[in-house]
Amino acid sequence: MLPSAGLERLNAFSDGVFAVLITVLVLELRPPEIPTFMALLGLWPTWLSYGVSYLFIAIVWTNHHHLLRHAKEATARLTWYNFAHLFSVSLLPLATAWMAVSELSPQPVAFYAGVFFLVNLTYIFLIRELIEPMPVEAIPLNVRKAMRIRSIATLCLFGLAALVALKYPIFGLAICCCCLAVYLRPEAPGARN
């Protein structure tokens, strides 16, 4: 079955947004004013913020692409859920820049974790729209359950990370990074490739 033209446009638009977000992230990088490696190392909060954000966008794009391959048509609800998801991801360059210039201060890191929470929440809406209506033969119940557990557990952990970051920003950021690890493979545990 060929995908509908609306679905192709939805995918192309989404890919364009992800490309722009990575470009905006790169444009926020500034070299140190002093031409030494020590000055470059002094910008470690910026490099850490950028690295985590780049990885996050790569993981979100991979999972988004994997999930949208289950779409048969671009329904109005799918389109709006997709826009909500892309909006939440679009907050990442702002959160990254704020976290970097603040040198990982508590409130910017908490906001950063809050963006992760929002991205994950909107991803759950996409899962519900695309996976839940599918026949059990296409996506077995154990895979659906694994997807739900993974997404709800990481949603809770991103929320916890935002709260923890208000007192211990490095630990809040570490929780976010640990959550990213479970999405490195977009397929849910137990899914066939």
Phi and psi restraints in degrees (value plus and minus 20) as a CYANA .aco file:
   2 LEU   PHI    -100.6   -60.6
   2 LEU   PSI     118.5   158.5
   3 PRO   PHI     -86.8   -46.8
   3 PRO   PSI     131.7   171.7
   4 SER   PHI     -89.2   -49.2
   4 SER   PSI     138.1   178.1
   5 ALA   PHI     -80.6   -40.6
   5 ALA   PSI     -56.4   -16.4
   6 GLY   PHI     -83.2   -43.2
   6 GLY   PSI     -57.8   -17.8
   7 LEU   PHI     -89.5   -49.5
   7 LEU   PSI     -59.7   -19.7
   8 GLU   PHI     -82.2   -42.2
   8 GLU   PSI     -60.9   -20.9
   9 ARG   PHI     -86.5   -46.5
   9 ARG   PSI     -59.9   -19.9
  10 LEU   PHI     -80.5   -40.5
  10 LEU   PSI     -65.4   -25.4
  11 ASN   PHI     -84.5   -44.5
  11 ASN   PSI     -64.6   -24.6
  12 ALA   PHI     -84.5   -44.5
  12 ALA   PSI     -62.8   -22.8
  13 PHE   PHI     -82.1   -42.1
  13 PHE   PSI     -65.2   -25.2
  14 SER   PHI     -80.4   -40.4
  14 SER   PSI     -65.2   -25.2
  15 ASP   PHI     -80.3   -40.3
  15 ASP   PSI     -59.8   -19.8
  16 GLY   PHI     -82.9   -42.9
  16 GLY   PSI     -61.4   -21.4
  17 VAL   PHI     -83.4   -43.4
  17 VAL   PSI     -64.9   -24.9
  18 PHE   PHI     -81.2   -41.2
  18 PHE   PSI     -60.7   -20.7
  19 ALA   PHI     -83.3   -43.3
  19 ALA   PSI     -62.5   -22.5
  20 VAL   PHI     -84.2   -44.2
  20 VAL   PSI     -60.8   -20.8
  21 LEU   PHI     -82.9   -42.9
  21 LEU   PSI     -60.9   -20.9
  22 ILE   PHI     -85.5   -45.5
  22 ILE   PSI     -59.6   -19.6
  23 THR   PHI     -82.0   -42.0
  23 THR   PSI     -64.6   -24.6
  24 VAL   PHI     -82.2   -42.2
  24 VAL   PSI     -59.9   -19.9
  25 LEU   PHI     -78.5   -38.5
  25 LEU   PSI     -67.0   -27.0
  26 VAL   PHI     -84.0   -44.0
  26 VAL   PSI     -59.4   -19.4
  27 LEU   PHI     -85.7   -45.7
  27 LEU   PSI     -41.9    -1.9
  28 GLU   PHI     -97.4   -57.4
  28 GLU   PSI     -36.5     3.5
  29 LEU   PHI     -92.0   -52.0
  29 LEU   PSI     111.5   151.5
  30 ARG   PHI    -145.8  -105.8
  30 ARG   PSI     118.6   158.6
  31 PRO   PHI     -93.4   -53.4
  31 PRO   PSI     138.1   178.1
  32 PRO   PHI     -88.2   -48.2
  32 PRO   PSI     135.0   175.0
  33 GLU   PHI     -94.3   -54.3
  33 GLU   PSI     -46.9    -6.9
  34 ILE   PHI    -118.8   -78.8
  34 ILE   PSI     111.2   151.2
  35 PRO   PHI    -103.1   -63.1
  35 PRO   PSI      41.5    81.5
  36 THR   PHI    -153.2  -113.2
  36 THR   PSI     137.9   177.9
  37 PHE   PHI     -87.1   -47.1
  37 PHE   PSI     -52.3   -12.3
  38 MET   PHI     -82.5   -42.5
  38 MET   PSI     -59.7   -19.7
  39 ALA   PHI     -85.0   -45.0
  39 ALA   PSI     -57.8   -17.8
  40 LEU   PHI     -85.5   -45.5
  40 LEU   PSI     -63.0   -23.0
  41 LEU   PHI     -85.0   -45.0
  41 LEU   PSI     -48.9    -8.9
  42 GLY   PHI     -85.8   -45.8
  42 GLY   PSI     -36.7     3.3
  43 LEU   PHI    -112.0   -72.0
  43 LEU   PSI       1.1    41.1
  44 TRP   PHI     -74.8   -34.8
  44 TRP   PSI     -55.0   -15.0
  45 PRO   PHI     -82.7   -42.7
  45 PRO   PSI     -55.4   -15.4
  46 THR   PHI     -87.1   -47.1
  46 THR   PSI     -65.4   -25.4
  47 TRP   PHI     -86.2   -46.2
  47 TRP   PSI     -59.5   -19.5
  48 LEU   PHI     -84.1   -44.1
  48 LEU   PSI     -66.2   -26.2
  49 SER   PHI     -79.8   -39.8
  49 SER   PSI     -66.2   -26.2
  50 TYR   PHI     -83.8   -43.8
  50 TYR   PSI     -65.8   -25.8
  51 GLY   PHI     -80.9   -40.9
  51 GLY   PSI     -65.9   -25.9
  52 VAL   PHI     -85.1   -45.1
  52 VAL   PSI     -61.5   -21.5
  53 SER   PHI     -86.9   -46.9
  53 SER   PSI     -60.7   -20.7
  54 TYR   PHI     -81.9   -41.9
  54 TYR   PSI     -66.3   -26.3
  55 LEU   PHI     -81.1   -41.1
  55 LEU   PSI     -61.8   -21.8
  56 PHE   PHI     -80.9   -40.9
  56 PHE   PSI     -66.5   -26.5
  57 ILE   PHI     -83.3   -43.3
  57 ILE   PSI     -60.7   -20.7
  58 ALA   PHI     -81.6   -41.6
  58 ALA   PSI     -63.4   -23.4
  59 ILE   PHI     -87.1   -47.1
  59 ILE   PSI     -64.3   -24.3
  60 VAL   PHI     -82.7   -42.7
  60 VAL   PSI     -63.7   -23.7
  61 TRP   PHI     -82.3   -42.3
  61 TRP   PSI     -64.8   -24.8
  62 THR   PHI     -80.9   -40.9
  62 THR   PSI     -65.6   -25.6
  63 ASN   PHI     -88.8   -48.8
  63 ASN   PSI     -59.3   -19.3
  64 HIS   PHI     -81.5   -41.5
  64 HIS   PSI     -67.7   -27.7
  65 HIS   PHI     -80.8   -40.8
  65 HIS   PSI     -63.7   -23.7
  66 HIS   PHI     -82.3   -42.3
  66 HIS   PSI     -62.3   -22.3
  67 LEU   PHI     -90.3   -50.3
  67 LEU   PSI     -62.2   -22.2
  68 LEU   PHI     -88.1   -48.1
  68 LEU   PSI     -36.2     3.8
  69 ARG   PHI     -88.0   -48.0
  69 ARG   PSI     -34.1     5.9
  70 HIS   PHI    -105.5   -65.5
  70 HIS   PSI     -29.0    11.0
  71 ALA   PHI     -93.6   -53.6
  71 ALA   PSI     118.4   158.4
  72 LYS   PHI    -119.9   -79.9
  72 LYS   PSI     -48.7    -8.7
  73 GLU   PHI    -175.2  -135.2
  73 GLU   PSI     140.0   180.0
  74 ALA   PHI    -109.6   -69.6
  74 ALA   PSI      64.8   104.8
  75 THR   PHI     -91.9   -51.9
  75 THR   PSI     144.8   184.8
  76 ALA   PHI     -81.2   -41.2
  76 ALA   PSI     -62.9   -22.9
  77 ARG   PHI     -85.3   -45.3
  77 ARG   PSI     -62.9   -22.9
  78 LEU   PHI     -80.6   -40.6
  78 LEU   PSI     -63.0   -23.0
  79 THR   PHI     -81.1   -41.1
  79 THR   PSI     -64.9   -24.9
  80 TRP   PHI     -90.4   -50.4
  80 TRP   PSI     -58.5   -18.5
  81 TYR   PHI     -82.5   -42.5
  81 TYR   PSI     -59.4   -19.4
  82 ASN   PHI     -84.7   -44.7
  82 ASN   PSI     -62.9   -22.9
  83 PHE   PHI     -82.5   -42.5
  83 PHE   PSI     -60.4   -20.4
  84 ALA   PHI     -82.6   -42.6
  84 ALA   PSI     -61.6   -21.6
  85 HIS   PHI     -84.0   -44.0
  85 HIS   PSI     -66.7   -26.7
  86 LEU   PHI     -84.5   -44.5
  86 LEU   PSI     -56.8   -16.8
  87 PHE   PHI     -80.5   -40.5
  87 PHE   PSI     -66.0   -26.0
  88 SER   PHI     -83.4   -43.4
  88 SER   PSI     -59.4   -19.4
  89 VAL   PHI     -87.3   -47.3
  89 VAL   PSI     -51.6   -11.6
  90 SER   PHI     -87.5   -47.5
  90 SER   PSI     -35.4     4.6
  91 LEU   PHI     -97.2   -57.2
  91 LEU   PSI     -32.9     7.1
  92 LEU   PHI     -81.8   -41.8
  92 LEU   PSI     -64.3   -24.3
  93 PRO   PHI     -79.8   -39.8
  93 PRO   PSI     -59.3   -19.3
  94 LEU   PHI     -82.8   -42.8
  94 LEU   PSI     -69.6   -29.6
  95 ALA   PHI     -81.6   -41.6
  95 ALA   PSI     -59.1   -19.1
  96 THR   PHI     -84.3   -44.3
  96 THR   PSI     -68.2   -28.2
  97 ALA   PHI     -82.3   -42.3
  97 ALA   PSI     -63.3   -23.3
  98 TRP   PHI     -84.6   -44.6
  98 TRP   PSI     -62.6   -22.6
  99 MET   PHI     -84.5   -44.5
  99 MET   PSI     -59.5   -19.5
 100 ALA   PHI     -88.3   -48.3
 100 ALA   PSI     -69.3   -29.3
 101 VAL   PHI     -89.1   -49.1
 101 VAL   PSI     -45.0    -5.0
 102 SER   PHI    -103.2   -63.2
 102 SER   PSI     -24.4    15.6
 103 GLU   PHI      37.3    77.3
 103 GLU   PSI      28.6    68.6
 104 LEU   PHI      44.0    84.0
 104 LEU   PSI      23.5    63.5
 105 SER   PHI     -91.1   -51.1
 105 SER   PSI     137.0   177.0
 106 PRO   PHI     -75.8   -35.8
 106 PRO   PSI     -72.3   -32.3
 107 GLN   PHI     -87.0   -47.0
 107 GLN   PSI     -61.1   -21.1
 108 PRO   PHI     -83.2   -43.2
 108 PRO   PSI     -57.8   -17.8
 109 VAL   PHI     -88.6   -48.6
 109 VAL   PSI     -58.2   -18.2
 110 ALA   PHI     -82.6   -42.6
 110 ALA   PSI     -61.4   -21.4
 111 PHE   PHI     -82.9   -42.9
 111 PHE   PSI     -62.5   -22.5
 112 TYR   PHI     -77.7   -37.7
 112 TYR   PSI     -67.6   -27.6
 113 ALA   PHI     -84.3   -44.3
 113 ALA   PSI     -54.9   -14.9
 114 GLY   PHI     -83.6   -43.6
 114 GLY   PSI     -55.9   -15.9
 115 VAL   PHI     -84.8   -44.8
 115 VAL   PSI     -62.1   -22.1
 116 PHE   PHI     -79.3   -39.3
 116 PHE   PSI     -62.4   -22.4
 117 PHE   PHI     -78.3   -38.3
 117 PHE   PSI     -67.7   -27.7
 118 LEU   PHI     -84.5   -44.5
 118 LEU   PSI     -60.7   -20.7
 119 VAL   PHI     -81.9   -41.9
 119 VAL   PSI     -64.1   -24.1
 120 ASN   PHI     -86.7   -46.7
 120 ASN   PSI     -59.2   -19.2
 121 LEU   PHI     -81.6   -41.6
 121 LEU   PSI     -65.6   -25.6
 122 THR   PHI     -89.2   -49.2
 122 THR   PSI     -48.7    -8.7
 123 TYR   PHI     -85.5   -45.5
 123 TYR   PSI     -57.3   -17.3
 124 ILE   PHI     -81.5   -41.5
 124 ILE   PSI     -59.1   -19.1
 125 PHE   PHI     -82.4   -42.4
 125 PHE   PSI     -59.7   -19.7
 126 LEU   PHI     -83.9   -43.9
 126 LEU   PSI     -61.4   -21.4
 127 ILE   PHI     -79.7   -39.7
 127 ILE   PSI     -67.0   -27.0
 128 ARG   PHI     -82.6   -42.6
 128 ARG   PSI     -57.3   -17.3
 129 GLU   PHI     -92.8   -52.8
 129 GLU   PSI     -57.5   -17.5
 130 LEU   PHI    -117.9   -77.9
 130 LEU   PSI     -55.5   -15.5
 131 ILE   PHI    -114.0   -74.0
 131 ILE   PSI     -64.2   -24.2
 132 GLU   PHI     -75.9   -35.9
 132 GLU   PSI     -62.1   -22.1
 133 PRO   PHI     -96.1   -56.1
 133 PRO   PSI     -28.2    11.8
 134 MET   PHI     -92.1   -52.1
 134 MET   PSI     131.4   171.4
 135 PRO   PHI     -86.7   -46.7
 135 PRO   PSI     131.6   171.6
 136 VAL   PHI     -80.5   -40.5
 136 VAL   PSI     -48.7    -8.7
 137 GLU   PHI     -85.5   -45.5
 137 GLU   PSI     -52.1   -12.1
 138 ALA   PHI     -99.3   -59.3
 138 ALA   PSI     -65.2   -25.2
 139 ILE   PHI    -150.7  -110.7
 139 ILE   PSI      83.0   123.0
 140 PRO   PHI     -80.7   -40.7
 140 PRO   PSI     136.4   176.4
 141 LEU   PHI     -79.1   -39.1
 141 LEU   PSI     -57.6   -17.6
 142 ASN   PHI     -85.9   -45.9
 142 ASN   PSI     -52.8   -12.8
 143 VAL   PHI     -91.4   -51.4
 143 VAL   PSI     -62.3   -22.3
 144 ARG   PHI     -79.9   -39.9
 144 ARG   PSI     -63.1   -23.1
 145 LYS   PHI     -83.3   -43.3
 145 LYS   PSI     -62.5   -22.5
 146 ALA   PHI     -82.9   -42.9
 146 ALA   PSI     -59.5   -19.5
 147 MET   PHI     -83.5   -43.5
 147 MET   PSI     -63.9   -23.9
 148 ARG   PHI     -83.9   -43.9
 148 ARG   PSI     -67.2   -27.2
 149 ILE   PHI     -81.3   -41.3
 149 ILE   PSI     -66.4   -26.4
 150 ARG   PHI     -81.2   -41.2
 150 ARG   PSI     -66.0   -26.0
 151 SER   PHI     -91.5   -51.5
 151 SER   PSI     -59.3   -19.3
 152 ILE   PHI     -92.5   -52.5
 152 ILE   PSI     -59.1   -19.1
 153 ALA   PHI     -82.7   -42.7
 153 ALA   PSI     -64.9   -24.9
 154 THR   PHI     -90.7   -50.7
 154 THR   PSI     -52.8   -12.8
 155 LEU   PHI     -79.7   -39.7
 155 LEU   PSI     -67.0   -27.0
 156 CYS   PHI     -83.2   -43.2
 156 CYS   PSI     -60.3   -20.3
 157 LEU   PHI     -87.8   -47.8
 157 LEU   PSI     -56.8   -16.8
 158 PHE   PHI     -84.8   -44.8
 158 PHE   PSI     -59.8   -19.8
 159 GLY   PHI     -82.7   -42.7
 159 GLY   PSI     -63.4   -23.4
 160 LEU   PHI     -81.9   -41.9
 160 LEU   PSI     -61.2   -21.2
 161 ALA   PHI     -79.9   -39.9
 161 ALA   PSI     -60.3   -20.3
 162 ALA   PHI     -82.9   -42.9
 162 ALA   PSI     -61.7   -21.7
 163 LEU   PHI     -89.6   -49.6
 163 LEU   PSI     -64.9   -24.9
 164 VAL   PHI     -81.8   -41.8
 164 VAL   PSI     -58.6   -18.6
 165 ALA   PHI     -81.5   -41.5
 165 ALA   PSI     -45.8    -5.8
 166 LEU   PHI     -84.6   -44.6
 166 LEU   PSI     -44.1    -4.1
 167 LYS   PHI    -131.0   -91.0
 167 LYS   PSI     -59.9   -19.9
 168 TYR   PHI    -150.9  -110.9
 168 TYR   PSI      62.8   102.8
 169 PRO   PHI     -80.2   -40.2
 169 PRO   PSI     -57.8   -17.8
 170 ILE   PHI     -84.1   -44.1
 170 ILE   PSI     -60.1   -20.1
 171 PHE   PHI     -88.0   -48.0
 171 PHE   PSI     -57.4   -17.4
 172 GLY   PHI     -81.3   -41.3
 172 GLY   PSI     -64.0   -24.0
 173 LEU   PHI     -85.7   -45.7
 173 LEU   PSI     -57.2   -17.2
 174 ALA   PHI     -83.3   -43.3
 174 ALA   PSI     -59.0   -19.0
 175 ILE   PHI     -81.8   -41.8
 175 ILE   PSI     -62.9   -22.9
 176 CYS   PHI     -79.2   -39.2
 176 CYS   PSI     -64.8   -24.8
 177 CYS   PHI     -83.3   -43.3
 177 CYS   PSI     -58.9   -18.9
 178 CYS   PHI     -84.0   -44.0
 178 CYS   PSI     -57.6   -17.6
 179 CYS   PHI     -85.1   -45.1
 179 CYS   PSI     -55.6   -15.6
 180 LEU   PHI     -80.9   -40.9
 180 LEU   PSI     -54.0   -14.0
 181 ALA   PHI     -78.9   -38.9
 181 ALA   PSI     -54.6   -14.6
 182 VAL   PHI     -95.0   -55.0
 182 VAL   PSI     -30.4     9.6
 183 TYR   PHI    -125.8   -85.8
 183 TYR   PSI     -14.3    25.7
 184 LEU   PHI     -79.1   -39.1
 184 LEU   PSI     -56.5   -16.5
 185 ARG   PHI    -122.4   -82.4
 185 ARG   PSI      91.9   131.9
 186 PRO   PHI     -84.6   -44.6
 186 PRO   PSI     -47.3    -7.3
 187 GLU   PHI     -91.0   -51.0
 187 GLU   PSI     120.7   160.7
 188 ALA   PHI     -88.6   -48.6
 188 ALA   PSI     131.4   171.4
 189 PRO   PHI     -74.4   -34.4
 189 PRO   PSI     114.1   154.1
 190 GLY   PHI      73.0   113.0
 190 GLY   PSI     -26.9    13.1
 191 ALA   PHI    -101.6   -61.6
 191 ALA   PSI     127.1   167.1
 192 ARG   PHI    -106.2   -66.2
 192 ARG   PSI     124.2   164.2
